[in-house]
Amino acid sequence: MRRILGGLTASIAFTGTVLVLPVYAAPSPSPHPVESSIDEIALGSVVEPTADAVVSTDGVVAPEGVSEAEATASGAPSTAESQPPSESPAPPTPEAAPPSAVPGEEPEGASPSATPTDEPVQPEAPDSTTDEDVVSSGAELTGVPALTVSDDERDTFASVGVTWLETPSVEDVVVQIRVQHLDGAWGEWTALEPDDIEQQESVTTPSTEVRAGTAPYWTGDATGVEAVVQGRDGAVPEDVRVTLIDPGTSAADDLASTAPLDQANAAMAMPAVITRAQWGADERIMNWDPEYAPTIKAATLHHTADGNNYGPDDVARMMRSIQAFHSVSRGWGDIGYNVIVDKFGRIYEGRYGGLSSTVVGAHAGGFNTSTFGVSMLGNYDTAQPPQAMVNAVSAIIAWKFSLYGVNPNGTTVLTSGGGGTSRYAAGARVTLPTIFGHRDVGSTACPGQYGYARLGEIRAAVAGRAGNESFVRALYQDMMVRTPDPNGLGDWTSKLTGGGWSTRGVASAFSNSTEFRMLTITQAYQQVFNRAPDPGGMNTWLQYLASGAVRIDTLRPTLMASQEFYLRGGSSDSAFVNNIYQAALNRGADTWEINYWANVRRTSGPAPVIAAVWGSAEAGMRRVDQTYQYYLGRPAARGEQEFWLPVLMGSGDEQLRQDVMSSMEYFLRGMSRFPG
């Protein structure tokens, strides 16, 4: 089997439709930077509160605050009833896992301790006491001074975060907030997650103070806020600020249409990514100089610990809120994650510096260098990540790994940079899975119990996607004799990765495509007539193939029965026989064969000669060997030729080709030829 000719149009759809008429679509709004408004309420500390803050302990107000001794002497209560509401379990400690445990793997037989729900479980809203003197969520730490604020006269905001002066001694701060919505109603109290991501120590933003804080929490449009801030175990957070962010609005906030980017050096197609420009990143607040690692060695899975009840049109505003909070309020100069994925399966460009690059993020203290930080938008300690989200996380990691040759089922050694949230001291060399959760390296519950439980599935999907992509690339090369276009590569790979299509189904779709049929017709004309098909002949045979009147594997012998083939041999019966032997057996006919079949041609016509020679065991075994050589890169052994001969004779060449292309040998060869 010779390599079929290339160079024909690559724009023909696999559906067989040659012409696709354009459909009018109104132009989408142009992306542009959207300025976020950041408003802060300064609270000071429980020792030195500001005028806007009220300090209380167990409901008793201390108008001037409490003394340093009172603040540091307070400790966490010993009873479970006095614990604050929390959306996350206590973070694991290094001692909690046996020395042989591999981070990122759940113990065999383990299952989450709670049943997931579609939406986060909010703490039960107690009867709050709210007046001009004191704010209470009803779930404060007993005996611990609380720094509180109540303000219902703010400009409209949509996201809330709390920050404080970064101090090594302040490690456990409990923050609860609720907001007043535009209709005047107060929402439920929510415990804000501590933001355990951390800027790389070597990345500096001289003009900005780096601060500790919570993760930003999406509230939707609101005009009032109440907050309760307490330090556990005698911690006294200082210079506490409640940050209210209005991310603004843009006509481009409807991000239904996206396009891939950064394709140049990818070994696989990049999934569609919503760029910084598309979600309205304000580059004017980006005040850090990107740093780049030598390579990418692993991916770190996170969740933003935000609410889960956002809609599709909220996400661009949420992205701008996160950017503003990370850049300005936390002092990092830019968004910390490299990529954020929403629950609808849409992927958003995060950290500035290029998605295909090795730019260092701020997502895992001590382990930002050489890692790709992917965060799931929402809280996945209280809800299962939707399948669309898991699929998108797998897709973007698979693409990133294809750029740097990372094995998704392997391990790597990373050197800790240390830091306040890292579980490992600076300089420690840690062996980790190449896809690991934030809690494997940091004192955190991130990416939540249900997010963490999906790591095995993500690893398998990334590995499968790499193999599937290689398989699709091999099909394009072998059947279309060209490299795949990005849309076709992504579409067919997604069909395989999604589980709805088998390798046999995809190979069959390629075989039935108009592009493959056109190439096969061209090859047959070259072999039989030594010329390219004319437009009329091409259209005629395309119609016959589409209707089933002719099969691909019977096209050549059908052409051999034509008058043109006979004339090519000089209208000689003996030349006709010899040409049939050359085409079917790759050898000339012996004298007795020529004499015998020339007589059959004269008395019965060409059909019985073609059927006997083309349908012979010798010709069939040769076609088996040609199929092996072309698709598997090796000759077929005698036993393999004998095994497949009945299949070829009974079901045709197409069945043989389908079986070979859907074999594990062909799949593995594709991975070798087109490594991800």
C-alpha positions as CSV (number, residue, x, y, z in Angstrom):
1,M,0.0,0.0,0.0
2,R,1.6,3.3,-1.1
3,R,1.2,6.5,0.8
4,I,-1.8,8.3,-0.6
5,L,-1.4,11.7,-2.2
6,G,-1.7,14.9,-0.2
7,G,-2.3,18.4,-1.3
8,L,-6.1,18.3,-1.7
9,T,-8.3,20.7,0.1
10,A,-8.3,20.3,3.9
11,S,-11.4,22.3,4.4
12,I,-13.9,19.5,3.6
13,A,-15.9,18.5,6.7
14,F,-15.9,14.9,7.9
15,T,-19.6,14.8,7.5
16,G,-19.1,14.6,3.8
17,T,-20.4,18.1,3.1
18,V,-18.1,19.7,0.6
19,L,-19.6,23.3,0.8
20,V,-20.5,24.9,4.0
21,L,-22.4,28.2,3.6
22,P,-21.5,31.0,6.0
23,V,-23.9,32.0,8.7
24,Y,-24.2,35.6,9.8
25,A,-23.3,36.3,13.4
26,A,-23.3,39.7,15.0
27,P,-19.8,40.8,16.1
28,S,-19.0,40.1,19.7
29,P,-18.1,43.1,21.9
30,S,-14.4,43.9,21.8
31,P,-12.5,43.0,25.0
32,H,-11.0,45.9,26.9
33,P,-9.5,46.5,30.3
34,V,-12.2,47.1,33.0
35,E,-11.1,49.1,36.1
36,S,-12.1,47.6,39.4
37,S,-13.0,49.8,42.3
38,I,-11.4,48.9,45.6
39,D,-12.8,50.2,48.8
40,E,-11.3,49.4,52.2
41,I,-12.6,49.7,55.7
42,A,-9.7,49.9,58.2
43,L,-10.4,48.2,61.5
44,G,-7.0,48.3,63.2
45,S,-6.7,45.5,65.8
46,V,-8.5,44.4,69.0
47,V,-5.8,46.3,70.9
48,E,-6.0,49.5,68.8
49,P,-9.3,49.5,67.0
50,T,-10.2,52.3,64.5
51,A,-13.3,54.5,64.9
52,D,-15.2,52.2,62.5
53,A,-14.5,49.1,64.5
54,V,-16.0,47.7,67.7
55,V,-14.2,45.2,69.9
56,S,-16.3,42.7,71.9
57,T,-15.6,39.5,73.9
58,D,-18.6,37.1,74.3
59,G,-20.9,40.0,73.5
60,V,-19.3,42.5,76.0
61,V,-18.1,45.6,74.2
62,A,-14.7,47.1,75.0
63,P,-15.0,50.6,73.6
64,E,-11.3,51.3,73.6
65,G,-10.2,47.8,72.7
66,V,-8.5,45.3,75.0
67,S,-5.0,45.2,76.4
68,E,-2.2,43.4,74.8
69,A,-2.1,41.0,77.7
70,E,-5.9,40.3,77.3
71,A,-5.5,39.8,73.6
72,T,-2.6,37.4,73.7
73,A,-3.9,35.5,76.7
74,S,-7.1,34.4,74.9
75,G,-7.0,31.0,73.4
76,A,-9.0,28.7,71.4
77,P,-11.9,27.0,73.3
78,S,-11.7,23.4,74.1
79,T,-15.3,22.4,73.3
80,A,-16.5,21.6,69.8
81,E,-19.6,23.7,70.3
82,S,-17.6,26.9,70.6
83,Q,-15.7,26.4,67.3
84,P,-16.5,28.9,64.5
85,P,-18.3,27.7,61.4
86,S,-15.9,26.4,58.8
87,E,-16.2,25.2,55.3
88,S,-13.0,23.1,55.5
89,P,-11.7,20.4,57.7
90,A,-8.5,21.0,59.6
91,P,-5.5,20.9,57.2
92,P,-3.4,17.8,57.3
93,T,-0.1,17.9,59.0
94,P,3.0,16.1,57.8
95,E,2.9,13.7,60.7
96,A,-0.7,12.6,59.8
97,A,0.5,10.5,56.8
98,P,2.9,7.5,57.1
99,P,6.3,8.1,55.7
100,S,5.7,5.8,52.8
101,A,2.5,7.6,51.7
102,V,2.6,9.4,48.3
103,P,1.1,12.8,48.4
104,G,-2.0,13.1,46.2
105,E,-3.2,9.5,46.7
106,E,-6.1,8.7,49.0
107,P,-5.8,5.6,51.2
108,E,-7.3,2.5,49.7
109,G,-11.0,2.3,50.6
110,A,-11.1,5.8,51.8
111,S,-14.1,8.0,50.9
112,P,-15.1,11.5,51.8
113,S,-16.7,11.8,55.2
114,A,-19.6,13.8,54.0
115,T,-22.1,13.5,51.1
116,P,-21.4,16.2,48.5
117,T,-24.1,18.6,47.4
118,D,-24.4,20.7,44.3
119,E,-24.1,23.9,46.3
120,P,-21.9,24.8,49.3
121,V,-23.3,24.2,52.7
122,Q,-23.6,27.5,54.4
123,P,-23.3,27.6,58.2
124,E,-26.7,27.8,59.8
125,A,-27.5,31.4,60.3
126,P,-28.0,32.1,64.0
127,D,-30.0,35.1,65.3
128,S,-27.4,37.9,65.0
129,T,-27.3,40.8,67.3
130,T,-26.7,43.9,65.2
131,D,-26.9,47.4,66.6
132,E,-24.7,50.4,66.8
133,D,-22.6,48.8,69.5
134,V,-21.8,45.2,68.5
135,V,-22.0,42.7,65.7
136,S,-22.3,39.0,66.4
137,S,-22.6,36.1,64.0
138,G,-23.6,33.9,67.0
139,A,-20.7,31.6,66.3
140,E,-17.7,33.5,67.6
141,L,-14.8,31.8,69.4
142,T,-15.6,31.9,73.1
143,G,-13.4,34.0,75.2
144,V,-11.6,35.5,72.2
145,P,-11.8,39.3,71.5
146,A,-13.5,40.0,68.2
147,L,-12.8,42.9,65.9
148,T,-16.1,43.8,64.3
149,V,-17.6,46.2,61.9
150,S,-21.1,47.0,60.5
151,D,-21.5,49.3,57.6
152,D,-24.6,49.5,55.4
153,E,-23.8,52.7,53.5
154,R,-21.1,51.6,51.1
155,D,-21.0,52.0,47.3
156,T,-22.0,48.9,45.4
157,F,-19.5,46.0,45.6
158,A,-19.5,42.4,44.6
159,S,-16.6,40.7,46.4
160,V,-15.2,40.8,49.9
161,G,-11.9,39.9,51.4
162,V,-10.1,40.6,54.6
163,T,-6.4,41.3,55.0
164,W,-4.0,42.0,57.8
165,L,-0.4,42.8,58.4
166,E,1.7,39.7,57.5
167,T,3.3,38.5,60.8
168,P,4.9,35.1,61.4
169,S,3.2,34.8,64.8
170,V,-0.3,35.3,63.3
171,E,-1.1,32.0,61.6
172,D,-4.8,31.3,62.4
173,V,-7.3,34.1,61.9
174,V,-11.0,33.3,61.8
175,V,-13.1,35.6,59.6
176,Q,-16.9,35.7,59.2
177,I,-18.8,38.1,57.0
178,R,-22.3,38.7,55.7
179,V,-23.5,41.3,53.3
180,Q,-26.6,43.5,52.7
181,H,-27.9,43.0,49.2
182,L,-29.4,45.6,46.9
183,D,-32.9,44.8,48.2
184,G,-31.9,45.7,51.7
185,A,-31.9,42.1,53.0
186,W,-28.9,40.8,54.9
187,G,-27.5,37.4,53.8
188,E,-26.3,34.5,55.9
189,W,-23.0,34.5,57.7
190,T,-20.1,32.9,55.8
191,A,-16.7,31.9,57.2
192,L,-14.1,33.1,54.8
193,E,-11.4,30.6,53.8
194,P,-7.8,31.5,54.8
195,D,-5.9,32.2,51.5
196,D,-3.1,29.8,51.8
197,I,-1.5,30.6,48.4
198,E,1.6,32.6,48.7
199,Q,3.8,34.9,46.6
200,Q,7.2,33.5,45.8
201,E,9.8,35.0,48.1
202,S,12.1,36.1,45.3
203,V,9.4,37.9,43.4
204,T,9.3,41.4,44.7
205,T,7.0,44.3,44.2
206,P,8.8,47.1,45.9
207,S,6.0,49.6,45.8
208,T,3.5,47.3,47.4
209,E,3.2,45.9,50.9
210,V,2.6,42.1,50.9
211,R,-0.2,41.3,53.3
212,A,-1.8,38.2,54.7
213,G,-5.5,37.6,54.2
214,T,-8.5,35.5,53.3
215,A,-9.5,34.3,49.9
216,P,-11.8,36.9,48.2
217,Y,-15.4,35.9,48.4
218,W,-18.0,36.6,45.7
219,T,-21.1,38.1,47.2
220,G,-22.9,39.5,44.2
221,D,-23.9,43.1,44.2
222,A,-24.3,44.5,47.7
223,T,-24.1,47.8,49.6
224,G,-23.5,46.7,53.2
225,V,-21.1,44.5,55.1
226,E,-20.6,43.1,58.6
227,A,-17.5,41.3,59.6
228,V,-16.1,39.5,62.7
229,V,-12.4,38.9,62.9
230,Q,-10.7,36.8,65.6
231,G,-7.2,35.4,66.2
232,R,-7.0,31.8,67.5
233,D,-4.5,30.7,70.1
234,G,-3.6,34.3,71.2
235,A,-2.9,35.6,67.7
236,V,-3.6,39.3,67.3
237,P,-3.9,40.3,63.6
238,E,-2.9,43.9,63.2
239,D,-4.0,46.6,60.6
240,V,-7.0,44.5,59.7
241,R,-8.8,45.8,56.6
242,V,-12.1,44.7,55.0
243,T,-11.7,45.0,51.2
244,L,-14.8,45.6,49.1
245,I,-14.3,45.2,45.4
246,D,-16.5,46.4,42.6
247,P,-15.2,44.7,39.4
248,G,-17.2,46.9,37.1
249,T,-19.1,45.6,34.1
250,S,-18.4,45.2,30.4
251,A,-20.3,44.3,27.3
252,A,-17.8,41.5,26.8
253,D,-18.6,39.8,30.2
254,D,-20.7,37.2,28.2
255,L,-17.8,34.9,27.4
256,A,-19.6,32.2,25.5
257,S,-17.2,32.5,22.5
258,T,-13.5,31.8,23.0
259,A,-10.6,30.7,20.8
260,P,-7.4,28.8,21.5
261,L,-4.1,30.6,21.9
262,D,-0.4,29.9,22.4
263,Q,-0.5,27.0,19.9
264,A,3.0,27.4,18.4
265,N,5.0,24.7,20.2
266,A,2.3,22.5,21.6
267,A,2.4,18.8,21.0
268,M,-1.4,18.8,21.3
269,A,-4.1,21.3,20.6
270,M,-4.7,23.8,23.3
271,P,-8.3,23.9,24.7
272,A,-10.2,27.1,24.3
273,V,-9.0,29.7,26.9
274,I,-10.5,33.0,27.8
275,T,-7.7,35.5,27.7
276,R,-6.9,38.2,30.2
277,A,-8.0,40.7,27.6
278,Q,-11.3,38.9,27.2
279,W,-12.2,38.8,30.9
280,G,-11.1,42.4,31.2
281,A,-7.9,42.2,33.2
282,D,-6.7,45.7,34.2
283,E,-3.0,45.6,33.4
284,R,-2.5,49.0,35.0
285,I,-2.6,47.4,38.4
286,M,-0.1,44.7,37.4
287,N,3.1,46.0,39.0
288,W,5.4,43.0,39.1
289,D,8.1,41.8,36.7
290,P,7.4,38.2,35.6
291,E,9.9,35.6,36.7
292,Y,10.4,32.4,34.8
293,A,11.5,29.0,36.0
294,P,13.8,26.8,33.9
295,T,11.0,24.4,33.1
296,I,7.6,23.0,34.2
297,K,7.8,19.8,36.3
298,A,4.3,19.5,37.8
299,A,0.8,20.9,38.2
300,T,-0.8,22.0,41.5
301,L,-4.6,21.7,41.9
302,H,-6.4,24.4,43.9
303,H,-9.8,25.7,44.6
304,T,-10.6,29.4,45.2
305,A,-12.7,28.6,48.2
306,D,-15.3,31.0,46.8
307,G,-19.1,30.5,46.7
308,N,-20.5,28.0,44.2
309,N,-23.7,29.7,43.3
310,Y,-22.3,32.0,40.5
311,G,-23.8,32.2,37.0
312,P,-22.0,32.1,33.7
313,D,-22.1,35.9,33.3
314,D,-20.6,36.4,36.8
315,V,-17.3,34.8,36.1
316,A,-15.5,37.6,34.2
317,R,-16.3,40.0,37.1
318,M,-15.1,37.4,39.6
319,M,-11.9,37.1,37.7
320,R,-11.4,40.9,38.0
321,S,-12.2,40.8,41.7
322,I,-9.6,38.1,42.2
323,Q,-7.1,40.1,40.2
324,A,-7.7,43.3,42.2
325,F,-7.6,41.5,45.6
326,H,-4.4,39.6,44.7
327,S,-2.7,42.5,43.0
328,V,-3.6,45.4,45.3
329,S,-5.0,44.1,48.6
330,R,-2.5,41.3,49.0
331,G,0.3,43.2,47.3
332,W,1.3,40.5,44.9
333,G,1.2,42.7,41.8
334,D,-1.0,40.2,39.8
335,I,-3.4,37.3,40.1
336,G,-1.7,34.3,41.8
337,Y,-3.0,31.3,39.8
338,N,-1.7,30.5,36.3
339,V,-5.2,29.3,35.3
340,I,-8.7,29.3,36.8
341,V,-11.5,27.0,35.6
342,D,-15.1,27.7,36.3
343,K,-17.9,25.1,37.0
344,F,-19.1,25.4,33.4
345,G,-15.8,24.0,32.1
346,R,-14.4,27.3,30.9
347,I,-10.7,28.1,31.3
348,Y,-9.4,31.5,32.1
349,E,-5.9,32.8,31.7
350,G,-4.6,33.9,35.1
351,R,-1.0,35.0,35.9
352,Y,0.5,37.4,33.4
353,G,3.5,36.1,31.4
354,G,2.1,33.6,28.9
355,L,0.2,30.4,29.3
356,S,2.8,28.4,27.3
357,S,5.7,29.8,29.4
358,T,7.2,28.8,32.7
359,V,6.1,32.0,34.5
360,V,6.2,31.7,38.3
361,G,2.9,32.2,40.0
362,A,1.7,32.7,43.5
363,H,-0.3,29.7,44.4
364,A,1.6,27.3,46.6
365,G,4.0,28.7,49.2
366,G,7.5,27.3,48.7
367,F,6.4,25.4,45.5
368,N,5.6,28.1,43.0
369,T,8.7,27.5,40.8
370,S,8.4,25.0,38.0
371,T,4.7,24.3,38.8
372,F,1.5,25.1,36.9
373,G,-1.1,26.4,39.3
374,V,-4.7,25.5,38.2
375,S,-7.5,26.6,40.5
376,M,-11.2,25.5,40.4
377,L,-13.5,28.5,40.9
378,G,-15.6,27.7,44.0
379,N,-15.5,25.7,47.2
380,Y,-14.9,22.0,46.6
381,D,-14.7,21.1,50.3
382,T,-18.5,21.4,50.3
383,A,-19.5,20.3,46.8
384,Q,-18.4,18.0,44.1
385,P,-16.6,19.6,41.2
386,P,-18.8,19.3,38.1
387,Q,-17.6,17.0,35.4
388,A,-17.3,19.8,32.9
389,M,-14.8,21.4,35.3
390,V,-12.8,18.3,35.9
391,N,-12.6,17.7,32.1
392,A,-11.4,21.3,31.5
393,V,-8.8,21.0,34.3
394,S,-7.5,17.8,32.7
395,A,-7.5,19.3,29.2
396,I,-5.4,22.4,30.2
397,I,-2.9,20.3,32.3
398,A,-2.6,17.8,29.4
399,W,-1.8,20.6,27.0
400,K,0.7,22.2,29.4
401,F,2.4,18.9,30.0
402,S,2.7,18.3,26.3
403,L,4.9,21.4,26.0
404,Y,7.4,20.2,28.6
405,G,7.2,16.4,28.3
406,V,5.8,15.8,31.8
407,N,4.4,12.3,32.6
408,P,1.1,12.7,34.3
409,N,1.4,9.4,36.1
410,G,5.0,10.0,37.2
411,T,6.7,11.7,40.1
412,T,9.1,14.6,40.3
413,V,11.4,16.1,42.9
414,L,10.8,19.8,43.9
415,T,12.9,21.9,46.2
416,S,10.9,23.8,48.8
417,G,11.4,27.6,49.0
418,G,9.9,27.5,52.5
419,G,7.5,30.2,53.6
420,G,4.7,30.5,56.2
421,T,2.2,28.1,54.7
422,S,4.7,25.5,53.3
423,R,4.7,22.1,55.0
424,Y,8.4,21.8,54.2
425,A,11.4,23.9,55.2
426,A,13.4,25.9,52.7
427,G,15.8,23.6,50.8
428,A,13.9,20.4,51.5
429,R,13.7,18.1,48.4
430,V,10.3,16.6,48.2
431,T,9.1,13.8,45.9
432,L,5.6,14.5,44.6
433,P,3.2,13.3,41.9
434,T,3.4,15.4,38.8
435,I,-0.2,16.3,39.5
436,F,-0.7,17.1,43.2
437,G,-3.0,19.0,45.5
438,H,-2.1,22.2,47.3
439,R,-2.6,20.4,50.6
440,D,0.3,18.0,49.7
441,V,2.7,20.9,50.2
442,G,0.9,23.5,52.3
443,S,-0.9,23.7,55.6
444,T,-4.3,23.9,54.0
445,A,-7.4,21.8,53.0
446,C,-7.1,23.1,49.4
447,P,-8.4,21.9,46.9
448,G,-11.1,20.7,49.3
449,Q,-12.0,17.1,50.1
450,Y,-14.0,16.6,46.9
451,G,-11.6,18.4,44.7
452,Y,-8.7,16.3,46.2
453,A,-10.6,13.1,45.6
454,R,-10.7,13.8,41.8
455,L,-6.9,13.9,41.5
456,G,-6.7,10.3,40.4
457,E,-9.3,10.8,37.7
458,I,-7.5,14.0,36.5
459,R,-4.2,12.1,36.2
460,A,-5.9,9.3,34.2
461,A,-7.7,11.8,32.0
462,V,-4.5,13.8,31.3
463,A,-2.6,10.5,30.4
464,G,-5.5,9.4,28.3
465,R,-5.8,12.7,26.6
466,A,-2.1,12.6,25.6
467,G,-2.6,9.1,24.2
468,N,-5.8,10.0,22.4
469,E,-4.2,13.1,20.9
470,S,-1.3,11.0,19.6
471,F,-3.8,8.5,18.1
472,V,-5.7,11.3,16.3
473,R,-2.5,12.8,15.0
474,A,-1.5,9.3,13.7
475,L,-4.9,9.0,11.9
476,Y,-4.5,12.4,10.3
477,Q,-1.0,11.5,9.1
478,D,-1.8,8.0,7.9
479,M,-5.3,8.7,6.4
480,M,-5.2,12.3,5.3
481,V,-1.4,12.6,4.8
482,R,-1.3,15.9,6.7
483,T,-0.9,17.4,10.1
484,P,-4.3,18.1,11.8
485,D,-5.8,21.5,12.0
486,P,-6.3,22.7,15.6
487,N,-10.1,22.4,15.6
488,G,-10.2,18.9,14.1
489,L,-7.5,17.7,16.5
490,G,-9.3,19.1,19.5
491,D,-12.7,17.9,18.4
492,W,-11.7,14.3,17.7
493,T,-9.5,14.1,20.8
494,S,-12.4,15.4,22.9
495,K,-14.7,12.8,21.5
496,L,-12.3,10.1,22.6
497,T,-11.5,11.6,26.0
498,G,-15.2,12.2,26.7
499,G,-15.8,8.5,26.4
500,G,-18.6,8.8,23.8
501,W,-16.4,7.6,21.0
502,S,-14.1,4.6,20.6
503,T,-10.9,4.5,18.6
504,R,-12.7,2.2,16.1
505,G,-15.5,4.8,15.8
506,V,-13.1,7.6,15.2
507,A,-11.1,5.6,12.6
508,S,-14.4,4.7,10.9
509,A,-15.4,8.3,10.8
510,F,-12.1,9.2,9.1
511,S,-12.6,6.4,6.6
512,N,-16.1,7.7,5.7
513,S,-15.0,11.3,5.4
514,T,-15.1,13.0,2.1
515,E,-11.5,14.0,2.5
516,F,-10.3,10.4,2.8
517,R,-12.5,9.3,0.0
518,M,-11.1,12.0,-2.3
519,L,-7.6,11.0,-1.4
520,T,-8.4,7.3,-2.0
521,I,-10.0,8.0,-5.4
522,T,-6.9,10.0,-6.4
523,Q,-4.6,7.2,-5.3
524,A,-6.7,4.6,-7.2
525,Y,-6.6,6.7,-10.4
526,Q,-2.8,7.1,-10.1
527,Q,-2.3,3.4,-9.6
528,V,-4.8,2.2,-12.3
529,F,-4.7,5.0,-14.9
530,N,-1.4,6.7,-14.1
531,R,-3.2,10.1,-13.9
532,A,-5.2,12.3,-11.5
533,P,-9.0,12.1,-11.6
534,D,-10.9,14.7,-13.6
535,P,-13.6,16.6,-11.7
536,G,-16.4,14.6,-13.3
537,G,-14.8,11.3,-12.4
538,M,-14.1,12.5,-8.8
539,N,-17.8,13.6,-8.3
540,T,-19.1,10.3,-9.8
541,W,-17.0,8.1,-7.6
542,L,-17.7,10.2,-4.5
543,Q,-21.5,9.7,-5.1
544,Y,-21.0,5.9,-5.6
545,L,-19.0,5.7,-2.4
546,A,-21.5,7.7,-0.4
547,S,-24.4,5.6,-1.6
548,G,-22.6,2.3,-1.0
549,A,-22.7,1.3,-4.6
550,V,-19.0,1.0,-4.5
551,R,-16.8,0.3,-1.5
552,I,-13.3,1.8,-1.0
553,D,-11.7,-1.6,-1.1
554,T,-13.4,-2.5,-4.4
555,L,-12.7,0.8,-6.1
556,R,-9.4,-0.3,-7.7
557,P,-10.7,-3.5,-9.2
558,T,-13.8,-1.7,-10.4
559,L,-11.6,0.9,-12.3
560,M,-9.6,-2.0,-13.8
561,A,-12.7,-3.2,-15.5
562,S,-12.9,0.0,-17.5
563,Q,-12.0,0.5,-21.1
564,E,-9.4,3.1,-20.2
565,F,-7.4,0.4,-18.3
566,Y,-7.6,-1.9,-21.2
567,L,-6.4,0.8,-23.6
568,R,-3.6,1.6,-21.3
569,G,-2.2,-1.9,-22.2
570,G,-2.4,-1.1,-25.9
571,S,-5.8,-3.0,-26.3
572,S,-3.9,-6.2,-25.8
573,D,-5.4,-9.0,-23.7
574,S,-1.9,-10.2,-22.6
575,A,-0.9,-6.7,-21.6
576,F,-4.2,-6.4,-19.7
577,V,-3.4,-9.5,-17.7
578,N,0.2,-8.4,-17.0
579,N,-1.1,-5.0,-15.7
580,I,-3.6,-6.8,-13.4
581,Y,-0.8,-8.9,-12.0
582,Q,1.4,-5.9,-11.4
583,A,-1.4,-4.0,-9.6
584,A,-2.6,-6.9,-7.5
585,L,0.6,-8.9,-6.9
586,N,3.4,-6.5,-7.6
587,R,4.9,-8.9,-10.2
588,G,4.5,-9.8,-13.8
589,A,2.5,-12.8,-15.0
590,D,4.2,-16.0,-16.1
591,T,3.7,-17.0,-19.7
592,W,1.1,-19.7,-18.9
593,E,-0.8,-17.2,-16.6
594,I,-0.9,-14.7,-19.4
595,N,-2.1,-17.3,-22.0
596,Y,-4.7,-18.7,-19.6
597,W,-6.2,-15.4,-18.4
598,A,-5.9,-13.7,-21.8
599,N,-8.2,-16.3,-23.2
600,V,-10.6,-15.8,-20.3
601,R,-10.6,-12.0,-21.1
602,R,-11.4,-12.7,-24.7
603,T,-14.2,-15.1,-24.0
604,S,-15.8,-13.7,-20.8
605,G,-14.6,-10.2,-20.4
606,P,-12.4,-8.5,-17.8
607,A,-14.5,-9.2,-14.7
608,P,-13.6,-12.9,-14.0
609,V,-9.9,-12.1,-14.6
610,I,-9.9,-9.3,-12.1
611,A,-12.0,-11.2,-9.5
612,A,-9.6,-14.2,-9.7
613,V,-6.4,-12.3,-9.5
614,W,-7.4,-9.5,-7.1
615,G,-9.3,-12.0,-5.0
616,S,-6.5,-14.6,-4.9
617,A,-4.9,-15.7,-1.6
618,E,-1.6,-14.3,-2.9
619,A,-3.1,-10.9,-3.5
620,G,-4.9,-10.9,-0.2
621,M,-1.8,-11.8,1.9
622,R,0.1,-9.1,0.1
623,R,-2.6,-6.5,1.0
624,V,-2.4,-7.7,4.7
625,D,1.4,-7.2,4.6
626,Q,0.9,-3.7,3.0
627,T,-1.6,-2.7,5.7
628,Y,0.9,-3.8,8.4
629,Q,3.8,-2.0,6.8
630,Y,1.8,1.2,6.4
631,Y,-0.1,1.4,9.7
632,L,2.1,-0.5,12.1
633,G,5.5,0.1,10.5
634,R,6.5,-3.5,10.3
635,P,5.8,-6.5,8.0
636,A,3.1,-9.0,8.8
637,A,4.4,-12.3,9.9
638,R,3.3,-15.4,7.9
639,G,0.9,-16.4,10.7
640,E,-0.6,-12.9,10.8
641,Q,-1.1,-12.9,7.0
642,E,-2.9,-16.3,7.3
643,F,-5.0,-15.1,10.2
644,W,-6.2,-11.9,8.5
645,L,-6.7,-13.5,5.0
646,P,-10.2,-14.9,5.8
647,V,-11.2,-11.5,7.3
648,L,-10.1,-9.7,4.2
649,M,-11.7,-12.1,1.9
650,G,-15.0,-12.2,3.8
651,S,-15.4,-8.6,5.0
652,G,-13.0,-6.7,2.7
653,D,-9.9,-4.5,3.1
654,E,-11.8,-1.9,5.1
655,Q,-12.5,-4.4,7.9
656,L,-8.8,-5.2,8.1
657,R,-7.9,-1.6,8.2
658,Q,-10.4,-0.8,10.9
659,D,-9.2,-3.7,13.0
660,V,-5.5,-2.7,12.6
661,M,-6.1,1.0,13.4
662,S,-8.2,0.2,16.5
663,S,-5.5,-2.2,17.8
664,M,-3.4,-1.4,20.9
665,E,-0.3,-1.8,18.8
666,Y,-1.4,1.1,16.5
667,F,-2.4,3.2,19.5
668,L,1.0,2.7,21.2
669,R,2.8,3.4,18.0
670,G,0.9,6.7,17.7
671,M,2.2,7.7,21.1
672,S,5.7,6.8,20.0
673,R,5.4,8.7,16.8
674,F,3.7,11.7,18.3
675,P,4.7,11.9,22.0
676,G,2.7,14.2,24.2
